[in-house]
Amino acid sequence: MSLVARLVPSSLVDRLEPLLARLPSGLPRPLKWAFIALLIFNIDGLPGVWHARIMWPFIAFQWQVRLGKKWPNWRIGKDEFDFTTKREFRASFNSSDTFGYHLSNS
């Protein structure tokens, strides 16, 4: 039994097999698995992911408005400077500074 089969659920391995087949055949299988793991661990650092994460609530709201959804606490006529939202994100190792304690500003 391989190390990957012991560490990763078989359903996930079955889903990743087509992706592994698309990688160059000259690469050793452990190197392919390392590449996939690196890609998964750094998924939030890929271009456009931050923008999608920030903009998704607005896009979902626009879709709901177009589909005719109504909210009982609609903010018509209220002070727009009084409105606040809160988003919580986890600081992963690739979005933190060198010591891993603070989010990077870059």
C-alpha positions as CSV (number, residue, x, y, z in Angstrom):
1,M,0.0,0.0,0.0
2,S,1.5,3.3,-1.0
3,L,1.9,6.3,1.3
4,V,-0.7,8.3,-0.6
5,A,-3.2,5.6,-0.3
6,R,-2.7,5.5,3.5
7,L,-2.9,9.3,3.9
8,V,-5.5,10.4,1.4
9,P,-9.1,9.0,1.2
10,S,-9.7,6.7,-1.7
11,S,-12.5,8.9,-3.0
12,L,-10.1,11.9,-3.3
13,V,-7.4,9.8,-4.9
14,D,-10.0,8.6,-7.5
15,R,-10.9,12.2,-8.3
16,L,-7.2,13.3,-8.6
17,E,-6.2,10.4,-10.9
18,P,-7.4,12.2,-14.1
19,L,-5.4,15.3,-13.1
20,L,-2.3,13.2,-12.5
21,A,-2.7,11.7,-15.9
22,R,-2.6,15.1,-17.5
23,L,0.8,15.9,-16.0
24,P,3.9,14.9,-18.0
25,S,4.5,11.2,-18.0
26,G,8.2,11.6,-17.5
27,L,7.7,12.9,-14.0
28,P,7.8,10.4,-11.2
29,R,4.5,9.7,-9.4
30,P,5.6,11.0,-6.0
31,L,6.7,14.3,-7.7
32,K,3.2,14.6,-9.3
33,W,1.6,14.1,-5.9
34,A,3.9,16.7,-4.3
35,F,2.9,19.2,-7.1
36,I,-0.8,18.5,-6.5
37,A,-0.4,18.9,-2.7
38,L,1.6,22.2,-3.2
39,L,-1.2,23.4,-5.5
40,I,-3.9,22.6,-3.0
41,F,-2.1,24.1,-0.1
42,N,-1.5,27.4,-2.0
43,I,-4.9,27.6,-3.7
44,D,-5.8,30.8,-1.8
45,G,-2.7,32.5,-3.2
46,L,-3.5,32.0,-6.9
47,P,-4.3,35.0,-9.0
48,G,-8.0,36.0,-8.8
49,V,-8.9,33.9,-5.7
50,W,-8.8,36.9,-3.4
51,H,-11.0,38.9,-5.7
52,A,-13.5,36.1,-6.1
53,R,-13.6,35.6,-2.3
54,I,-14.3,39.3,-1.7
55,M,-16.7,39.8,-4.6
56,W,-18.7,36.6,-4.2
57,P,-21.2,38.0,-1.7
58,F,-21.9,41.0,-4.0
59,I,-22.3,38.8,-7.0
60,A,-24.7,36.5,-5.1
61,F,-26.7,39.5,-3.9
62,Q,-27.0,40.8,-7.5
63,W,-28.3,37.4,-8.6
64,Q,-30.8,37.2,-5.8
65,V,-32.1,40.7,-6.7
66,R,-32.5,39.8,-10.3
67,L,-34.4,36.7,-9.3
68,G,-36.8,38.8,-7.3
69,K,-35.8,38.1,-3.7
70,K,-37.0,40.5,-1.1
71,W,-35.6,41.1,2.4
72,P,-37.7,42.3,5.4
73,N,-34.9,44.5,6.8
74,W,-34.1,46.3,3.5
75,R,-31.9,49.4,4.2
76,I,-33.8,52.0,2.2
77,G,-33.7,55.4,3.8
78,K,-31.1,54.4,6.4
79,D,-27.7,56.0,7.0
80,E,-25.2,54.3,4.6
81,F,-22.3,55.2,6.9
82,D,-23.9,53.3,9.8
83,F,-23.8,50.0,7.8
84,T,-20.9,47.6,8.5
85,T,-20.0,44.1,7.4
86,K,-17.6,41.6,8.8
87,R,-15.7,39.0,6.9
88,E,-13.5,36.4,8.6
89,F,-10.7,34.7,6.8
90,R,-8.0,32.4,8.1
91,A,-4.4,33.7,7.6
92,S,-2.6,30.8,5.8
93,F,1.1,30.4,5.7
94,N,1.4,31.8,2.2
95,S,-0.5,35.0,3.1
96,S,1.4,35.7,6.3
97,D,4.6,37.6,6.9
98,T,8.0,35.8,7.5
99,F,7.2,34.9,11.1
100,G,3.6,33.8,10.3
101,Y,2.0,36.1,12.9
102,H,0.5,38.8,10.7
103,L,-1.2,39.1,7.3
104,S,1.1,40.4,4.6
105,N,0.2,43.8,3.2
106,S,1.5,42.9,-0.3
